[in-house]
Amino acid sequence: MKDKKWARKLDRELVGKILKSDFQQVVFESDRKDGRTYCRIYLGAKVYQGLSICSTIEKFDEVKGKNKSLGRAYAAYEKGISSMAIRKDLSEFPLSWTRRQIERVMSAGSLFKSHVII
């Protein structure tokens, strides 16, 4: 991978793992409005994706979101399967969470925080 601009300000250990692998491309997509950050890692015909959802009680932090989504995309690569299911039932959320926090997570549009797209 020639272009390493994506790695700026990210966790060095995680970036090192990514660079040691044969990935062709790492792409981030952040949506400040919805507080979501997606990371896609391309390897041949497979795409490993990670998702980070910012809490409604926190200020959106793009670097933090990129680190989480990159870690989840890499976890999908290591496991080779979709994992880290997003909570989809009210009973799965902590009692301390507000309705707004729960709605943000439930509207993520994905069933998993990390998954493999073939």
N, C-alpha and C positions, 0 to 999 in steps of 0.2 A: 504494500500500500504506500504510494508515493506521497499523497497529500495527507499531512498530519494536522491540519488546521483544526479539525474536529476535536483534537485532544487537549486544546488549551484549557487550563484551569481545572482539568479533571483529575481524579484520583490516579496517582502515578502507578500504583501496583496494578490496578485494573487496566489502565492503558497499556502497561507492559505485557499483560496477558493477551490483550487484543492484538498487539503488534507481533507477538510470537506466533500467532495463528495465521492462517492463509486467507484471511478475509479480504475481499476485493474493495469493499466500501463500507463506511459507517456514516449514517445519515440521521440527523436529529430534526425533529419538528416540534416546536413549542407553541402552545396556545395560551397566552397570558390570561385571556378572558375566561377560559374554562379551567385554567390552572393545570393543564395537562402537558406532559412532555413525552414524546415517543422517540424511541431509538430503533433503527433498523440496521442490522448487520448482514451484509450480503456475502454468501459463500456458494459459488456455483449457482445452481438453480434454487437453492434454499435461502429463505430470509428468516432471520431470527429477530423477533420484535420484543421490546420491553416498553412498559408503560409506567409512568409516575403521575400520580394525581395529588396535587397540592391541597392541603386542608383549607377550609374556608376561614379558619381562625389564624392562619399563617400568611405572611406576605410571600408572594410568588418569588421564588429564587431559581433562576434558570440553571445555574451551575449545579445546585443541589438536585434539581429535577433530572438534569442530564446524567449525573452520577448514578442516581437510582435507576433510571430507565436503561442505561448502558449495562449496569450490573445485572438487571433482570434479563436483558437480551442475551448477555453472555451466559447466564444460568440456563436459558433455553437451549443455547448451543451445547453446553456441557452435558445436559440431561437428554437432549435430543427429542424432548417432548414438551408439550404445553404444560405449564405449571403455574403455581401461585394464583389460584382462582380468586377473582374479585368477589367480595361479599355481595350476594344478591337477595338476601332475606333479612328483614329487620332484626330478627333474633340473633344474627351473626355479628351485629355491631355492638361496640361497647356502650353501656348505659349512659356514659358521660357525653357521648356524641350528640350534637344538635341535629335537628331535622335537615337543616341546610347542608351539613357535612355529609349526611347519609345520602341525600338526593344527588349530590355531586358525584359520589362514588357510583351510585346505582345507574347514573346516566352516562357512564363511561363509554358505552357502545361496544364493549369487549367483554368476554367472559373471563379472560386471563390477563394478569399483569405481564406475563411473559409467555410467548408462544412461537411455534415454528410455522412458517408459511411455505408450503411446498408448491 
